[in-house]
Amino acid sequence: MVRDKLVTHAVRQAYADVLYHGRHPAFVLFLEMEPAAVDVNAHPTKHEVRFRDSRLVHDFLSETLHEALAQIRPATGPMPPPNLAVQAGQGRVPAQSDMALDVREQIAAYATLHPRPASPPAPDPGPQAAKAYPLGFALAQLHGVYVLAQNEHGLVLVDMHAAHERISYEKLKVSFAADGIRSQPLLVPLRLGVGRREADACESNQEWFAALGFEIDRGGPEHLLVRQVPVLLHDTDIDGLVRDVLSDLIEHGTSERLQDTMNGILSTMACHGSVRANRRLALDEMNALLREMESTERGGQCNHGRPTWVQIRLAELDKLFLRGR
């Protein structure tokens, strides 16, 4: 059994988009590789190892986990039923804080999520029809916040803002990737005083920076000139961001800070553009939301790691009413 900072960093990076704020992934990883690719004598007690190609190991783990997590959506099956018997002293279930009720948005903004068909047929919420869709069919709205739906397993509760936030976020990421990164030159280049190692790391990764919309030149042995930055990051602390990225490149051989910062801005945009609490939705709009959730990557959590839906099985409902006793 070993502990490795590089492996931990790769796992945390993969979970960045789906983990609840302040939580960290717990894992036991079995990694099989050629003996020649790892040095087991990096630590006297053998608790640490050194990978000969650390960047390859890091990227393999991060990308593999990232792809696996992306496929977790309602279509992969129902989530475990919630704990309905949590009492004081047994712990608390993380809960989303109340959303502001004074936000008024145009219904057209939400309608673009899924075009409403002309004269839509009323869905049949019966057991047979519910089998066709993992999240079933919408039945009603509760307190302007939750959508109640029926599927073959029982009752589905959906946080409509959290669900729409994830859908909007994933669409923004796809659109951003398809359109490419737009950059803007700085009127006056930003001069950064750095160490020689940081300057060397920047110089050897110029093409990588350029692919992310940055133009950074080496202005001397220990200073850099930032000439161009992505438009999306024009209000960001470029000085601090570049320094953090260079630190990652030196320690891990790679960095996701730039992409994470861009995703953070897209996440904020998605949050502000998502349907808000106290918004009345028609049944066909609720069903459109359910269908989008079923086809959206990471559809089980919002951008902040909160669940977007929970399944309450018929057996759980029966227990509440002492049926069968």
N, C-alpha and C positions, 0 to 999 in steps of 0.2 A: 504494500500500500504506500503510495507516494502522494505528496501534495505539490502542485505545480502552478505558479502564478500565470503562466501562459495559457494553460488549459482553463483555469478559472476565468481568465479574461475572455477567452473565446466563448465559453458557455454564457457568461453574463451578457456579452455582446449579442448573442443569438436571441436571448430572452428580452432584450431591451424594449421591444415594441409590445410585449404582452404581459409583462410582470407588473403586479400591483405596486404602487409607489412605496418605496422603503423596504420592499421585500427582495430577497436574493434566492436564486435557484439552488436547491440542495440536490446533489447528484452523486452517484457512484458510477464511474465510467470505466469500462473495460476496453482498453486500446491495445490492439495487436499490431505489431510492426516488426520489421527486420531488426535483429539485435544490433547490427552495425549502425543503425540510424539513431541510436540513443546511447548516451554515456551515463551509466548507472553510478559512477563514482564522483558525482558532483557534490555529494554531501556525506560526511563521515558516517551518519546513521542510516544512509540510503533512503532518507525521507524525501529527497529531491532527485530529479534527473535533469539531464541537459539534452535536448533534441538537437541533432546535427543540422537539421533544416527546420528551425522553429517556425518560420513563417508558413511553410507548407502544412505543418501540423495544425497551427492556429487556424488557417483559412479552411482547411478540411473540416475541422470540428465545427467552426462557426457556420459555414455554409450548409453543412449537412443538417445541423440542428435548426437553422433558420428555415430551410425548406420543409423539414418535418413539421415545425410549428405552424408554418403557413397553411398547411393542409388541414389543420384542426378547425372545423367549421360545423355548423348544425347538421350538415349532410352526413357527417361521419358518425352520427349517433347521438342520442340524448346525453346530457350531462348528468352526473350523479344527483339524486334528489337532495334538496337542501335540508339542513338539520333544523327541524321544526321544534325541537325541544331544548334549545339552549337556555339555560337558567342562569341567574346571577351566581357568580362564583365559578362557573364552568367555562368562562371565556366569552369574548365578544366576537360577533361576526362583523367584519368590516362592512360599513354601509356608506353609500354615496350620500353626500350632503345635499340638502334641498337645493333645487335649481331656482333661480330667480323667476318670478312669475310676471315681471313687468316687461319682458322682451316680446316685442311684436314683430313678426316676420311675415312676409308675403307668402300666401299659400302656394303661389306659383313656384317659389324656390323649392318647396318640398315636392311639388307635382313633377318636377323634372327628374326626380329620382326614378320614377317609373311612369311612363305615359299611361293615362287612364283610357281604357278602351271605351268606345262608344257603346252605351247600353250594356254594361258588363253583367254577365249572368250571376245571379246570387250563388255563392259557393255553398256546397253541401258539407256541413261540418260533421257528417256522420262518420262512423268508424272506418268504413270502406274507403271513402274519399280521403280521409286523413292519412291513410297509409301511403298515398302518393307523395306526400311532402313531409320531411322530418319535423318541421315546425307546425304542421297542420294548417287550420284555417282560423282566422280571427273571429272572435265572438263579440268582444266589447272592449271598451277603454275604461281604465280605472283611475279616477282622480286626475285625468289629463296627463298622466305620467307613464302608466303601464298599459300594455296591450295584452289582453287575455285571449289565448288561442287554444284550440283542442286538436290534439294529434292522437295517434293510435295508442299512446302510452298513458294519456291522461291530460292534465292541464299544463299549458306552457305560459309562463309569465315573461314578458319582454319589457325591458327598459327602453322605451322608444328613442330617447335622446342618445343613450350610450350606443345603441345599435346603429342609428343613423350616423353617429360620429365616426364609427369604425368604417362604415360603407363609404362615407365622404372622404375619409382619410386615405383609404386604399385607392380610390379613384384619382385623388389628387397626386398620389405617388406615381401612379401609372401615367397620368397625363404629363407630369413633370419629367419623367424619364423619357417619354416619347418626344417631347418638344425640345429636349436637350437643355443644358444649363446655359442661361444667358448671363454674360458678364458685362461689367462696366469698368472702364479705366478710371483710376484715381487721378484727379487733377494734379495733386501733389503726391508723389510716391510716399508710402509709409515706411519710415526707416526703423528697423528693429535691431537693437544691440543684443547679440546672442553669443553663446560660447562657440568654440571652434567645432565641437562635435555636432551641435545643432545646425551650424552653417553647412557642414559637410553632408549631414542628413538631408537638408533641404536641396542642396545642389544635386545630390544623387537621385532625388525623387522629383525633379522638376516636371517630368512628363506626367507623373501621377497627380501632382498639384494642378497642372494644366487641364487634365481631364475633368477636374472638379471645378474649373472656372477660375483658377488662380494663376496669376503671373508673378512669380517671385524670383528675383535675381540676386545673386551674391554681390554685394557692394564692397566687400573687403573680407579679410580673414575672419572677422567676428561681427559682421553686420549684414543684414538682408534688406532688400528694397521690394516692398509689395506694390506692384504697379497696377494690378487688376484683381477684382474680387467678383464673386457671383452676385447678381442683382438681389437675390433673395436674402443675402447676408449683409446688405448695405448698412443696416442699423445695428449690426452685431459688433462686439468687442473683437475686432480682427487681430489686434496685438495678442490678447490672451489666448484666442482660439488657435492661432498659428503656433504659439509657444507650446500649448498643450498637445497639438498634433505632432510636433517635432519630438516632444518627450515620448509620445506613444511609439513613434517610428524607431526611436533609439532603443526603447525597452522591449517592444513586441515585434518590431519589424513591419508593423502595419498600424493603421488607425482608422477608426470609423467616426471620429469626432465631427468631421466636416459634414458627413452624410447625416449623422445623428442630429446635428444642429439644424440642418435644412429640414429634416423630418419633423423636428420639434416645431418649426414655424408652420409647416403644412398641417401638423396636428392642431395647432391653435386656430388656423384658418378653418379646419374641418369642424372644430368645436363651435366656433361662432356661426358657422353656416348650417348647423344641424337643427332639426326640428326641436322646438323647446317645449317645456312643460306647459300644461294648460292649453295645448293646441288640440282642438277637436279634429279627429281624422275619420273619414268615411271608411266603411269596411274594405272597399277595394284599395284604399291607400294603406290600410293596415296590412292587407294581404300582399301588396306590392313590397312593403318593407320586409315581410317574412321571406318572400322569394329572394330578395336581394341579399338578405342575411345568409341564406342557404348557399349562395354562390360566391360569397365574399371570403377571401383568405383571412384567417384569424378572426372570423366572425363571432367567436365565442367570448371575446373580450373587447372592451373599448380601448381607445388609445392609451388610457392610463392603467390598464390592467384589470378594471372592474368587469364583472360578468355582464353580458348583454342579455342573457336569458337563463332561466332555470326551468327544470322539468319537475313537476309534482305528479308522481304516478298515482294511478287509481288506488293502489294498495295504501299509499300514504293518506289519501283522502278518506278511504274507508276506516282507517284507524282513528282519524279525527272524530268520526261520527259513530265509532264503536260498532260498525257493521260487521256481521259475521260472528258476533260474540253472543 
